[in-house]
């Protein structure tokens, strides 16, 4: 049991690749999954190509952590050392106009597959989150909350020329304004959340969350440069889905979204173009 929810443990060993989709939802996708196990499926493909093949109104919740377009030759701090912020070609900017068009395109594709009462979470820094927020409005999503994820152990600032960045923003939005979205208010209010210094027992959960970055054990098989902590994704999944719901991540990376989903009895579809990150996802899944 965790926060009053029974954990659904996956098998310890799975076949790396499957030849057929595991359920009817995936039957319309022509590509074979890169990896398939019970309630946990990964595709190595551009997310737009998978999203366009999924049935309309079929997904309960989407969590997206799109590229921040930060890989511009700059530097940051990691483990007390000065390191490059280059994350990969997938994180390079194509210019303001093209970056925004990309965000609008994948957000509209996500809207098509979401159920009428389905919701989407988008995580980002100031480099990307405002573009995503505007794209959500253009796509006629109904914004429910913006969450400030405060990182008590965030990296320091090297230049000394501006404030130290110590938070990310998550936008939570509903597909249709008139629909009744899922929100486990009671669990968020009365559940046990000891990892969050800001959450007071028995009080409403507020829109500022104090959660550390991923723990060392979450990176024991390798790491993704923008990997999210399990504590963050567990909260997102528990807050906005029910047992048995289908969760999708179009930029799955090391699949923290998927791990949190299967731990709490949800079904997961992850998409990414990078083989190394999908292989890392599989290792993490096999050792849940």
C-alpha positions as CSV (number, residue, x, y, z in Angstrom):
1,X,0.0,0.0,0.0
2,X,1.2,3.6,-0.7
3,X,-0.9,6.6,0.0
4,X,-3.9,4.3,0.4
5,X,-3.4,2.8,-3.0
6,X,-2.5,-0.8,-3.7
7,X,0.6,-1.2,-5.8
8,X,0.4,-3.3,-8.9
9,X,3.9,-4.9,-9.4
10,X,4.9,-5.9,-12.9
11,X,6.8,-9.2,-13.7
12,X,10.5,-9.1,-13.0
13,X,11.4,-10.4,-16.4
14,X,9.9,-9.5,-19.7
15,X,10.6,-10.0,-23.4
16,X,12.3,-7.0,-24.9
17,X,10.3,-6.8,-28.1
18,X,6.8,-7.9,-29.0
19,X,5.5,-8.7,-32.4
20,X,1.9,-7.7,-31.9
21,X,0.1,-5.0,-29.9
22,X,-1.0,-6.2,-26.5
23,X,-4.6,-4.8,-26.7
24,X,-7.2,-3.3,-29.0
25,X,-6.2,0.3,-28.3
26,X,-2.8,-0.4,-30.0
27,X,-4.2,-2.5,-32.8
28,X,-4.4,0.5,-35.2
29,X,-0.7,1.3,-34.8
30,X,1.3,-0.1,-37.7
31,X,4.7,0.0,-36.0
32,X,5.7,-2.8,-33.7
33,X,6.3,-1.7,-30.1
34,X,9.9,-1.4,-29.2
35,X,9.0,-3.0,-25.9
36,X,5.8,-4.6,-24.6
37,X,4.8,-6.0,-21.3
38,X,1.5,-6.1,-19.4
39,X,0.3,-2.5,-19.1
40,X,3.7,-1.0,-20.2
41,X,4.4,-0.4,-23.9
42,X,7.1,1.7,-25.6
43,X,7.4,2.9,-29.1
44,X,10.6,4.2,-30.8
45,X,9.2,6.8,-33.1
46,X,8.3,10.4,-33.6
47,X,5.4,11.0,-31.2
48,X,3.3,12.6,-34.0
49,X,3.4,9.4,-36.1
50,X,2.1,7.3,-33.2
51,X,-0.5,9.9,-32.0
52,X,-2.1,10.1,-35.4
53,X,-2.7,6.3,-35.4
54,X,-4.3,6.1,-32.0
55,X,-8.1,6.1,-31.8
56,X,-9.7,9.4,-31.1
57,X,-10.9,9.9,-27.5
58,X,-8.9,6.9,-26.2
59,X,-6.4,8.2,-23.6
60,X,-7.3,9.2,-20.0
61,X,-4.2,11.3,-19.2
62,X,-1.1,12.6,-20.9
63,X,2.1,13.8,-19.2
64,X,4.5,15.6,-21.5
65,X,8.0,16.8,-20.8
66,X,8.9,18.3,-24.2
67,X,12.3,19.5,-25.2
68,X,13.3,22.8,-23.5
69,X,15.5,23.8,-26.4
70,X,18.3,24.6,-24.1
71,X,21.2,22.9,-25.9
72,X,22.9,26.1,-27.2
73,X,26.5,25.7,-26.0
74,X,25.9,27.0,-22.5
75,X,27.0,25.5,-19.1
76,X,25.4,24.5,-15.9
77,X,26.4,22.8,-12.6
78,X,26.1,19.1,-11.9
79,X,27.5,17.4,-8.7
80,X,29.5,20.6,-8.0
81,X,31.1,20.6,-11.5
82,X,30.7,22.9,-14.5
83,X,29.2,20.9,-17.3
84,X,27.7,21.5,-20.8
85,X,24.0,21.9,-21.0
86,X,24.0,20.0,-24.4
87,X,21.5,17.2,-24.0
88,X,21.3,16.1,-27.6
89,X,20.2,17.3,-31.0
90,X,16.6,16.7,-30.0
91,X,17.0,19.6,-27.5
92,X,18.4,22.2,-30.0
93,X,16.2,25.2,-30.9
94,X,15.0,25.7,-34.5
95,X,14.1,29.3,-33.8
96,X,11.2,30.8,-32.0
97,X,8.6,30.3,-34.8
98,X,9.4,26.7,-35.5
99,X,9.8,25.8,-31.9
100,X,6.3,27.1,-31.2
101,X,4.8,25.4,-34.3
102,X,6.2,22.1,-33.0
103,X,4.6,22.6,-29.6
104,X,1.2,23.5,-31.1
105,X,1.4,20.5,-33.4
106,X,2.0,17.9,-30.7
107,X,-0.4,19.5,-28.3
108,X,-3.2,19.4,-30.9
109,X,-2.3,15.7,-31.7
110,X,-2.6,15.0,-28.0
111,X,-6.0,16.7,-27.8
112,X,-7.4,14.4,-30.5
113,X,-6.6,11.2,-28.6
114,X,-7.6,12.4,-25.1
115,X,-11.1,11.5,-23.9
116,X,-13.5,14.4,-23.4
117,X,-12.8,14.4,-19.7
118,X,-9.1,13.7,-20.1
119,X,-6.3,15.9,-18.9
120,X,-2.8,16.8,-20.0
121,X,0.2,17.8,-17.8
122,X,3.1,19.7,-19.4
123,X,6.3,20.3,-17.5
124,X,8.9,22.9,-18.4
125,X,11.2,25.8,-17.5
126,X,10.7,29.4,-18.6
127,X,12.5,28.5,-21.8
128,X,9.5,26.4,-23.1
129,X,6.5,26.5,-20.7
130,X,5.1,29.8,-21.9
131,X,5.0,28.7,-25.5
132,X,3.3,25.5,-24.4
133,X,0.8,27.4,-22.3
134,X,-0.1,29.6,-25.3
135,X,-0.4,26.6,-27.5
136,X,-2.8,25.0,-25.0
137,X,-5.0,28.1,-25.2
138,X,-4.9,28.1,-29.0
139,X,-5.9,24.4,-29.0
140,X,-8.8,25.4,-26.8
141,X,-7.8,23.4,-23.7
142,X,-9.2,24.5,-20.4
143,X,-6.3,25.3,-18.0
144,X,-7.0,23.9,-14.5
145,X,-3.8,24.8,-12.6
146,X,-0.2,25.8,-13.0
147,X,2.0,24.0,-10.5
148,X,5.3,25.4,-9.3
149,X,7.6,22.5,-8.5
150,X,10.2,23.9,-6.1
151,X,13.5,22.0,-6.0
152,X,15.1,22.4,-2.6
153,X,18.3,20.7,-4.0
154,X,18.4,22.6,-7.3
155,X,21.7,23.4,-9.0
156,X,23.4,26.7,-8.1
157,X,23.8,29.6,-10.5
158,X,27.4,30.0,-11.9
159,X,27.4,33.5,-13.4
160,X,26.1,35.4,-10.3
161,X,24.2,37.7,-12.7
162,X,20.6,36.6,-12.0
163,X,18.5,34.6,-9.5
164,X,19.2,30.9,-9.2
165,X,16.6,28.8,-11.0
166,X,15.1,26.5,-8.5
167,X,11.7,25.5,-9.9
168,X,9.9,24.2,-12.9
169,X,6.3,24.8,-13.9
170,X,3.7,22.2,-14.7
171,X,0.5,23.2,-16.5
172,X,-2.6,21.0,-15.9
173,X,-5.4,21.3,-18.5
174,X,-8.6,19.6,-19.5
175,X,-9.6,18.7,-23.0
176,X,-13.2,20.0,-22.8
177,X,-14.2,22.8,-20.5
178,X,-17.7,21.4,-19.9
179,X,-16.4,17.9,-19.0
180,X,-15.9,16.7,-15.4
181,X,-12.2,15.8,-15.1
182,X,-10.7,13.3,-12.6
183,X,-9.2,14.7,-9.4
184,X,-8.6,12.7,-6.2
185,X,-9.1,15.7,-3.9
186,X,-9.4,13.5,-0.7
187,X,-6.1,11.7,-1.4
188,X,-4.3,15.0,-2.2
189,X,-5.6,16.6,1.0
190,X,-5.6,13.7,3.5
191,X,-2.9,11.4,2.1
192,X,0.6,11.0,3.5
193,X,3.1,13.2,1.6
194,X,6.2,13.3,3.9
195,X,8.5,14.1,0.9
196,X,7.0,17.5,0.5
197,X,8.0,20.0,3.2
198,X,5.2,22.4,2.1
199,X,2.3,20.0,2.5
200,X,0.6,20.2,5.9
201,X,-1.3,17.1,7.1
202,X,-5.1,17.4,6.6
203,X,-4.8,20.6,4.7
204,X,-5.6,21.2,1.0
205,X,-2.7,20.5,-1.3
206,X,-1.6,23.8,-2.8
207,X,-0.1,24.6,-6.2
208,X,3.5,24.9,-4.9
209,X,5.2,21.5,-4.4
210,X,8.5,21.1,-2.6
211,X,10.1,17.9,-4.1
212,X,13.7,17.0,-4.6
213,X,15.2,16.1,-7.9
214,X,15.6,12.3,-8.6
215,X,17.2,10.2,-5.9
216,X,20.5,8.4,-6.7
217,X,18.7,5.0,-6.8
218,X,16.5,6.4,-9.5
219,X,19.6,6.8,-11.7
220,X,21.4,3.5,-10.9
221,X,20.9,2.2,-14.5
222,X,21.7,5.5,-16.1
223,X,20.1,8.9,-16.3
224,X,18.1,11.1,-18.6
225,X,19.2,14.8,-18.7
226,X,15.7,16.0,-17.8
227,X,14.6,13.0,-15.7
228,X,11.8,13.7,-13.3
229,X,11.6,12.3,-9.8
230,X,9.2,9.4,-9.0
231,X,7.7,11.5,-6.2
232,X,6.5,14.1,-8.7
233,X,5.0,11.6,-11.2
234,X,3.4,9.5,-8.5
235,X,1.5,12.6,-7.4
236,X,0.5,13.5,-10.9
237,X,-0.8,10.0,-11.7
238,X,-2.6,9.6,-8.4
239,X,-4.2,13.1,-8.6
240,X,-5.6,12.9,-12.1
241,X,-6.3,9.2,-13.0
242,X,-8.2,6.2,-11.7
243,X,-7.1,2.6,-11.4
244,X,-7.0,1.0,-14.9
245,X,-6.8,4.3,-16.8
246,X,-4.5,4.7,-19.8
247,X,-1.6,7.2,-19.4
248,X,0.5,8.3,-22.3
249,X,3.9,10.2,-22.4
250,X,4.9,11.4,-25.9
251,X,8.5,12.3,-24.8
252,X,8.9,9.4,-22.4
253,X,12.7,9.6,-21.9
254,X,13.6,7.2,-19.1
255,X,9.8,6.6,-18.5
256,X,9.3,7.8,-14.9
257,X,5.7,8.5,-16.0
258,X,5.3,4.8,-17.0
259,X,6.9,3.5,-13.8
260,X,4.6,5.6,-11.7
261,X,1.6,4.5,-13.8
262,X,2.2,0.7,-13.5
263,X,3.0,0.9,-9.8
264,X,-0.5,2.3,-9.2
265,X,-2.4,0.0,-11.6
266,X,-2.6,2.2,-14.6
267,X,-1.8,1.3,-18.3
268,X,1.1,3.1,-20.0
269,X,2.1,4.1,-23.5
270,X,5.5,5.7,-23.9
271,X,7.0,7.2,-27.1
272,X,10.6,8.4,-27.7
273,X,13.0,8.6,-30.6
274,X,16.1,7.8,-28.6
275,X,17.1,4.2,-28.3
276,X,19.4,4.7,-25.3
277,X,16.5,6.2,-23.3
278,X,14.1,3.5,-24.2
279,X,16.7,0.9,-23.2
280,X,17.1,2.7,-19.9
281,X,13.3,2.7,-19.5
282,X,13.3,-1.1,-19.9
283,X,16.0,-1.6,-17.3
284,X,14.1,0.5,-14.8
285,X,10.8,-1.3,-15.5
286,X,12.4,-4.7,-15.1
287,X,13.7,-3.8,-11.6
288,X,10.6,-2.2,-10.2
